[in-house]
Amino acid sequence: MSEELKEKLITEIELADWNMLRPHHEKSVVFIISEKLDLANVGAVMALNDAEKVKQWLDDGSLKRPS
C-alpha cells in the first residue's frame, strides 16, 4: 500500500454530519467500518481498488453498508 496515499488521507479525515453524507448514502457509497480497522488504511485500500481486501472486510463484517 502507498504510505504516501495513506498519509495524504490522514490529513483529509474530518467529522461529517448527516447532511454531508446523505448524497453519498443515496448513491450507496457510504460504509461503516469496524473500530478495529484504521480509517486511512480503509480509504487507501478503496482508492487503490483492492477489491479482494474490501471483499474480505465485507465478508467478516468489518465493513458494511448502513441500513
ROVOSE-155599 format. One record per residue: residue number from 0; residue in one letter; x, y, z of N, C-alpha, C, CB in turn. Coordinates in steps of 0.001 Angstrom, whole numbers, plus 524288, in hexadecimal, padded with zeros to 5 digits. Each point is the difference from the previous one (the first is absolute). Glycine has a CB too. Example, Ala and Ser with C-alpha at 12.3 -4.5 7.8 and 13.67 -1.06 7.14 Angstrom:
<atom k="0" r="a" n_east="83386" n_north="7E9C6" n_up="81E78" ca_east="7FC86" ca_north="804A6" ca_up="80000" c_east="80384" c_north="804B0" c_up="80000" cb_east="7F89C" cb_north="7FB6B" cb_up="804DE"/>
<atom k="1" r="s" n_east="80606" n_north="808AF" n_up="7F852" ca_east="80334" ca_north="804A6" ca_up="8003C" c_east="7FCFE" c_north="80442" c_up="802DA" cb_east="804A0" cb_north="7FD8C" cb_up="7F79F"/>
***
This chain:
<atom k="0" r="m" n_east="80354" n_north="7FB64" n_up="80000" ca_east="7FCAC" ca_north="8049C" ca_up="80000" c_east="8037A" c_north="804D0" c_up="80000" cb_east="7F8C0" cb_north="7FB34" cb_up="804C8"/>
<atom k="1" r="s" n_east="80566" n_north="808D0" n_up="7F8C5" ca_east="802E8" ca_north="804E0" ca_up="7FFBB" c_east="7FF9A" c_north="802FB" c_up="80529" cb_east="7FE63" cb_north="80065" cb_up="7F651"/>
<atom k="2" r="e" n_east="80601" n_north="7FFFA" n_up="80C67" ca_east="80017" ca_north="802F7" ca_up="804EC" c_east="7FEEE" c_north="805C3" c_up="7FEF3" cb_east="80665" cb_north="7F995" cb_up="803DE"/>
<atom k="3" r="e" n_east="7FB50" n_north="80847" n_up="7F793" ca_east="7FF05" ca_north="80570" ca_up="7FE88" c_east="7FA1E" c_north="8010D" c_up="7FFA0" cb_east="80895" cb_north="8003B" cb_up="7FB20"/>
<atom k="4" r="l" n_east="7F4A5" n_north="7FC3A" n_up="80272" ca_east="7FA55" ca_north="80086" ca_up="7FF7C" c_east="7FD73" c_north="7FFE3" c_up="80568" cb_east="8004C" cb_north="7FBB4" cb_up="7F715"/>
<atom k="5" r="k" n_east="8015C" n_north="800AD" n_up="80C2A" ca_east="7FDC5" ca_north="7FF91" ca_up="8053E" c_east="800FA" c_north="80502" c_up="8031B" cb_east="80158" cb_north="7F63E" cb_up="7FFCB"/>
<atom k="6" r="e" n_east="8035D" n_north="80BDF" n_up="7FFF2" ca_east="80142" ca_north="804DF" ca_up="802C2" c_east="7FCA8" c_north="80485" c_up="7FE02" cb_east="8092C" cb_north="7FCCE" cb_up="8015B"/>
<atom k="7" r="k" n_east="7F5F6" n_north="80361" n_up="7F97D" ca_east="7FCB0" ca_north="80416" ca_up="7FDB9" c_east="7FA6C" c_north="7FF7E" c_up="80219" cb_east="8059A" cb_north="8002B" cb_up="7F7D2"/>
<atom k="8" r="l" n_east="7F868" n_north="7FB13" n_up="8085B" ca_east="7FAB0" ca_north="7FF22" ca_up="801EE" c_east="7FF7B" c_north="8016E" c_up="805C4" cb_east="7FEF0" cb_north="7F8E3" cb_up="7F96A"/>
<atom k="9" r="i" n_east="80518" n_north="80620" n_up="809A2" ca_east="7FFD9" ca_north="80160" ca_up="80590" c_east="7FF01" c_north="805DA" c_up="800A1" cb_east="8062C" cb_north="7F895" cb_up="8021E"/>
<atom k="10" r="t" n_east="7FC31" n_north="80A8F" n_up="7FA8E" ca_east="7FF52" ca_north="805B3" ca_up="80067" c_east="7FA96" c_north="801BC" c_up="7FE45" cb_east="80988" cb_north="80112" cb_up="7FE78"/>
<atom k="11" r="e" n_east="7F39C" n_north="7FB94" n_up="7FECC" ca_east="7FADB" ca_north="80165" ca_up="7FDF4" c_east="7FB78" c_north="7FDF0" c_up="80349" cb_east="80403" cb_north="80011" cb_up="7F742"/>
<atom k="12" r="i" n_east="7FD1B" n_north="7FCFA" n_up="80CD1" ca_east="7FBDD" ca_north="7FDD6" ca_up="80351" c_east="7FDBB" c_north="8045A" c_up="80362" cb_east="80465" cb_north="7F71C" cb_up="80018"/>
<atom k="13" r="e" n_east="7F66C" n_north="80931" n_up="7FFEE" ca_east="7FD5C" ca_north="803C2" ca_up="8035E" c_east="7FA9E" c_north="7FDEC" c_up="80166" cb_east="804F7" cb_north="8077C" cb_up="7FBEC"/>
<atom k="14" r="l" n_east="7F8A6" n_north="7FAD8" n_up="807F0" ca_east="7FAB8" ca_north="7FE82" ca_up="8017E" c_east="7FC2B" c_north="801D6" c_up="7FBD8" cb_east="80264" cb_north="80074" cb_up="8098D"/>
<atom k="15" r="a" n_east="7F987" n_north="7FC7D" n_up="7F5B3" ca_east="7FC08" ca_north="80160" ca_up="7FC22" c_east="7FA9D" c_north="7FF2F" c_up="80260" cb_east="80608" cb_north="7FD87" cb_up="7F88D"/>
<atom k="16" r="d" n_east="7F67B" n_north="80619" n_up="80660" ca_east="7FAA9" ca_north="7FF47" ca_up="801DA" c_east="7FCD3" c_north="7FD49" c_up="7FBBA" cb_east="800A7" cb_north="8080F" cb_up="805D0"/>
<atom k="17" r="w" n_east="7FA9C" n_north="7F67A" n_up="7FB8D" ca_east="7FCBC" ca_north="7FCFE" ca_up="7FC6A" c_east="7FF04" c_north="802ED" c_up="7FADF" cb_east="7FBCC" cb_north="7FBC0" cb_up="807BB"/>
<atom k="18" r="n" n_east="80397" n_north="80966" n_up="7F882" ca_east="7FEFE" ca_north="802FA" ca_up="7FB38" c_east="80475" c_north="7FF78" c_up="7FC13" cb_east="7FAAE" cb_north="80647" cb_up="8053B"/>
<atom k="19" r="m" n_east="80A18" n_north="7F92F" n_up="7FCAC" ca_east="80479" ca_north="7FF39" ca_up="7FC84" c_east="8000E" c_north="7FA76" c_up="7FDC0" cb_east="80514" cb_north="8069F" cb_up="8052E"/>
<atom k="20" r="l" n_east="7F905" n_north="7F5A3" n_up="7FDE0" ca_east="8002C" ca_north="7FA81" ca_up="7FE5A" c_east="7FB51" c_north="7FE5F" c_up="7FCAF" cb_east="804FE" cb_north="7FE27" cb_up="8080F"/>
<atom k="21" r="r" n_east="7F6A0" n_north="80484" n_up="7F891" ca_east="7FB2A" ca_north="7FE62" ca_up="7FD6A" c_east="80093" c_north="7FF0C" c_up="7FA1E" cb_east="7FB51" cb_north="80503" cb_up="806C5"/>
<atom k="22" r="p" n_east="806F7" n_north="7FE9B" n_up="7F631" ca_east="8006A" ca_north="7FF02" ca_up="7FA58" c_east="80337" c_north="7FB1E" c_up="7FEC1" cb_east="7FF37" cb_north="80998" cb_up="7FE88"/>
<atom k="23" r="h" n_east="804BE" n_north="7F559" n_up="8049B" ca_east="80341" ca_north="7FB5C" ca_up="7FF25" c_east="7FD09" c_north="7FB0C" c_up="80189" cb_east="8081B" cb_north="8055C" cb_up="8019B"/>
<atom k="24" r="h" n_east="7F4D6" n_north="7FB0E" n_up="80294" ca_east="7FCC2" ca_north="7FB90" ca_up="801A1" c_east="7FC08" c_north="7FEAC" c_up="7FBBC" cb_east="80120" cb_north="8028F" cb_up="8097C"/>
<atom k="25" r="e" n_east="7FCA2" n_north="80170" n_up="7F41E" ca_east="7FC2B" ca_north="7FF1F" ca_up="7FBD5" c_east="80271" c_north="7FD4D" c_up="7FB48" cb_east="7FB1E" cb_north="807E1" cb_up="8030B"/>
<atom k="26" r="k" n_east="80A02" n_north="7F8A3" n_up="7FC52" ca_east="802D1" ca_north="7FD58" ca_up="7FBBE" c_east="80237" c_north="7FABC" c_up="801C8" cb_east="8023E" cb_north="808C2" cb_up="7FC2C"/>
<atom k="27" r="s" n_east="7FC8B" n_north="7F5BF" n_up="808B0" ca_east="801D8" ca_north="7FB0A" ca_up="8024E" c_east="805F4" c_north="7FFAD" c_up="80043" cb_east="7F7F4" cb_north="7FBB5" cb_up="7FC98"/>
<atom k="28" r="v" n_east="80A8F" n_north="808A8" n_up="804B2" ca_east="805B4" ca_north="7FFF4" ca_up="8006D" c_east="801DE" c_north="80164" c_up="80582" cb_east="8007D" cb_north="80265" cb_up="7F68F"/>
<atom k="29" r="v" n_east="7FC06" n_north="7FD1B" n_up="80D4D" ca_east="80179" ca_north="800DB" ca_up="80575" c_east="800A0" c_north="7FAAE" c_up="80297" cb_east="7FB36" cb_north="808BF" cb_up="8005B"/>
<atom k="30" r="f" n_east="808ED" n_north="7F6B6" n_up="802A8" ca_east="80103" ca_north="7FB2F" ca_up="802D8" c_east="800E9" c_north="80134" c_up="805BA" cb_east="803CD" cb_north="7FBE3" cb_up="7F7F6"/>
<atom k="31" r="i" n_east="7FAFE" n_north="80063" n_up="80B52" ca_east="80143" ca_north="8003E" ca_up="8058A" c_east="8049B" c_north="7FC4B" c_up="800C3" cb_east="7F688" cb_north="80230" cb_up="802D7"/>
<atom k="32" r="i" n_east="80D89" n_north="7FFC1" n_up="7FFC5" ca_east="8048A" ca_north="7FC9C" ca_up="800DB" c_east="8007F" c_north="7FEA3" c_up="805C8" cb_east="8048F" cb_north="80406" cb_up="7F841"/>
<atom k="33" r="s" n_east="7FD64" n_north="7F766" n_up="808B0" ca_east="800E8" ca_north="7FE1B" ca_up="80551" c_east="80424" c_north="80363" c_up="802A2" cb_east="7FD91" cb_north="7F6C6" cb_up="7FD56"/>
<atom k="34" r="e" n_east="801FE" n_north="809A0" n_up="807CF" ca_east="803F1" ca_north="802DC" ca_up="80304" c_east="8055B" c_north="7FD6C" c_up="7FFA5" cb_east="7F8FB" cb_north="802FA" cb_up="8060F"/>
<atom k="35" r="k" n_east="80733" n_north="7F80E" n_up="7F86F" ca_east="8050D" ca_north="7FD52" ca_up="7FFA9" c_east="80302" c_north="8017A" c_up="7FB05" cb_east="7FC2C" cb_north="7F89A" cb_up="8052A"/>
<atom k="36" r="l" n_east="80127" n_north="809FB" n_up="7F728" ca_east="80294" ca_north="801BA" ca_up="7FB35" c_east="801AE" c_north="805B1" c_up="80075" cb_east="7FAB1" cb_north="7F997" cb_up="7FAD0"/>
<atom k="37" r="d" n_east="8095D" n_north="807BF" n_up="80252" ca_east="801F6" ca_north="80557" ca_up="7FFC5" c_east="7FD70" c_north="802C1" c_up="7FB57" cb_east="808AF" cb_north="7FD56" cb_up="80433"/>
<atom k="38" r="l" n_east="7F4BC" n_north="8071A" n_up="7FCD3" ca_east="7FD0C" ca_north="802B8" ca_up="7FBF2" c_east="80365" c_north="80178" c_up="7FB48" cb_east="7FA1E" cb_north="8036B" cb_up="806FD"/>
<atom k="39" r="a" n_east="80A82" n_north="7FEA5" n_up="7F9F7" ca_east="80371" ca_north="80182" ca_up="7FBA7" c_east="801A8" c_north="7FB36" c_up="7FCDB" cb_east="80338" cb_north="807B1" cb_up="80534"/>
<atom k="40" r="n" n_east="7FDB0" n_north="7F3F7" n_up="7FD72" ca_east="80174" ca_north="7FB32" ca_up="7FD4B" c_east="7FB80" c_north="7FE1A" c_up="7FC8A" cb_east="8060C" cb_north="7FDA0" cb_up="8076D"/>
<atom k="41" r="v" n_east="7F539" n_north="8027D" n_up="7FA9D" ca_east="7FB6F" ca_north="7FE6C" ca_up="7FCE7" c_east="7FF6E" c_north="80390" c_up="7FB47" cb_east="7FB88" cb_north="7FC91" cb_up="80813"/>
<atom k="42" r="g" n_east="80511" n_north="80881" n_up="7F8B7" ca_east="7FFAC" ca_north="803AD" ca_up="7FBA8" c_east="8040B" c_north="7FEEB" c_up="7FBD5" cb_east="7FC92" cb_north="80693" cb_up="8061E"/>
<atom k="43" r="a" n_east="80832" n_north="7F844" n_up="7FB86" ca_east="80425" ca_north="7FED7" ca_up="7FC43" c_east="7FED6" c_north="7FAFF" c_up="7FCF8" cb_east="8066A" cb_north="80485" cb_up="805D9"/>
<atom k="44" r="v" n_east="7F7C7" n_north="7F77B" n_up="7FCE4" ca_east="7FEAD" ca_north="7FB0E" ca_up="7FD6C" c_east="7FBB7" c_north="800E8" c_up="7FBEC" cb_east="8027F" cb_north="7FAF4" cb_up="8082A"/>
<atom k="45" r="m" n_east="7F9A2" n_north="80833" n_up="7F934" ca_east="7FBC1" ca_north="8011C" ca_up="7FC4F" c_east="801FB" c_north="8034E" c_up="7FB71" cb_east="7F97A" cb_north="7FF85" cb_up="80759"/>
<atom k="46" r="a" n_east="809C0" n_north="8045D" n_up="7F9C3" ca_east="80216" ca_north="80356" ca_up="7FBD5" c_east="80357" c_north="7FCDD" c_up="7FC2D" cb_east="7FFE4" cb_north="8079D" cb_up="80629"/>
<atom k="47" r="l" n_east="802B0" n_north="7F45A" n_up="7FBCC" ca_east="80341" ca_north="7FCAA" ca_up="7FCAB" c_east="7FCE9" c_north="7FB87" c_up="7FD89" cb_east="8079D" cb_north="80244" cb_up="8059E"/>
<atom k="48" r="n" n_east="7F33B" n_north="7FDB6" n_up="7FB3B" ca_east="7FC81" ca_north="7FC0B" ca_up="7FDBD" c_east="801A2" c_north="7FA69" c_up="80155" cb_east="7FE2D" cb_north="80638" cb_up="7F8C8"/>
<atom k="49" r="d" n_east="80353" n_north="7F8ED" n_up="80C24" ca_east="80173" ca_north="7FAC8" ca_up="801C1" c_east="7FB03" c_north="7FD0B" c_up="8016E" cb_east="808D9" cb_north="80336" cb_up="80351"/>
<atom k="50" r="a" n_east="7F47B" n_north="7FAE6" n_up="7F8AA" ca_east="7FAEF" ca_north="7FD77" ca_up="800AC" c_east="80055" c_north="7FB32" c_up="80380" cb_east="7FD74" cb_north="80348" cb_up="7F73D"/>
<atom k="51" r="e" n_east="806DD" n_north="7F9F5" n_up="80886" ca_east="8009A" ca_north="7FB47" ca_up="80331" c_east="7FFF3" c_north="80161" c_up="805D5" cb_east="8052F" cb_north="7FBBE" cb_up="7F8BE"/>
<atom k="52" r="k" n_east="7FD99" n_north="80862" n_up="808BA" ca_east="80028" ca_north="80199" ca_up="8057D" c_east="7FAAB" c_north="80210" c_up="801BB" cb_east="80993" cb_north="80223" cb_up="7FF22"/>
<atom k="53" r="v" n_east="7F3E4" n_north="800F6" n_up="7FD8E" ca_east="7FACE" ca_north="8020B" ca_up="80148" c_east="7FC2D" c_north="7FB7F" c_up="800B4" cb_east="801DD" cb_north="8084A" cb_up="7FAFD"/>
<atom k="54" r="k" n_east="7FE56" n_north="7F3DC" n_up="80190" ca_east="7FC8C" ca_north="7FB6D" ca_up="8006F" c_east="800F9" c_north="7FD20" c_up="80518" cb_east="7FFD5" cb_north="7FF26" cb_up="7F640"/>
<atom k="55" r="q" n_east="8051F" n_north="80051" n_up="80B3E" ca_east="8014C" ca_north="7FD66" ca_up="804F5" c_east="7FD7E" c_north="802E5" c_up="80491" cb_east="80884" cb_north="7FCCD" cb_up="7FC32"/>
<atom k="56" r="w" n_east="7F7E5" n_north="8085D" n_up="803D9" ca_east="7FDA6" ca_north="80316" ca_up="80437" c_east="7FA0D" c_north="7FF9C" c_up="7FFF6" cb_east="8079A" cb_north="8061C" cb_up="7FF93"/>
<atom k="57" r="l" n_east="7F613" n_north="7F9EB" n_up="7FBC6" ca_east="7FA4D" ca_north="7FF73" ca_up="7FFA1" c_east="7FE55" c_north="7FAA4" c_up="80203" cb_east="7FFCC" cb_north="80624" cb_up="7F846"/>
<atom k="58" r="d" n_east="8031E" n_north="7F5DC" n_up="80642" ca_east="7FEB4" ca_north="7FAAA" ca_up="801A0" c_east="8007A" c_north="7FF37" c_up="805E6" cb_east="80309" cb_north="7FCEC" cb_up="7F74E"/>
<atom k="59" r="d" n_east="800E2" n_north="80597" n_up="80B19" ca_east="800B0" ca_north="7FF2B" ca_up="805A7" c_east="7FD22" c_north="80418" c_up="80351" cb_east="808AB" cb_north="7FBFA" cb_up="7FE0A"/>
<atom k="60" r="g" n_east="7F47E" n_north="8078E" n_up="7FF5C" ca_east="7FCD9" ca_north="803D5" ca_up="802CD" c_east="802EF" c_north="804D6" c_up="801D6" cb_east="7FAAA" cb_north="7F8A3" cb_up="802B6"/>
<atom k="61" r="s" n_east="80A56" n_north="807C0" n_up="7FBF5" ca_east="80310" ca_north="80490" ca_up="80188" c_east="7FE5D" c_north="804E6" c_up="7FCFA" cb_east="80771" cb_north="7FA09" cb_up="8022E"/>
<atom k="62" r="l" n_east="7F635" n_north="8051E" n_up="7F95D" ca_east="7FE2D" ca_north="80433" ca_up="7FC9F" c_east="7FA7A" c_north="7FE99" c_up="7FE58" cb_east="80939" cb_north="80237" cb_up="7FCCA"/>
<atom k="63" r="k" n_east="7F339" n_north="80181" n_up="803CD" ca_east="7FA9A" ca_north="7FEE2" ca_up="7FE6E" c_east="7FD49" c_north="8050A" c_up="7FE5F" cb_east="7FFAA" cb_north="7F848" cb_up="80621"/>
<atom k="64" r="r" n_east="7FC20" n_north="8070B" n_up="7F713" ca_east="7FCD5" ca_north="8047A" ca_up="7FE6C" c_east="7FC08" c_north="80129" c_up="8044B" cb_east="8012C" cb_north="7FDCA" cb_up="7F663"/>
<atom k="65" r="p" n_east="7FDB0" n_north="8072B" n_up="80A7D" ca_east="7FC07" ca_north="8014B" ca_up="803F4" c_east="7FAA0" c_north="7FE3D" c_up="7FE30" cb_east="80556" cb_north="807B2" cb_up="802F6"/>
<atom k="66" r="s" n_east="7F75B" n_north="7F70E" n_up="800C6" ca_east="7FAA8" ca_north="7FE6D" ca_up="7FE98" c_east="7FC30" c_north="80444" c_up="80163" cb_east="80246" cb_north="7F6A1" cb_up="8015B"/>
***
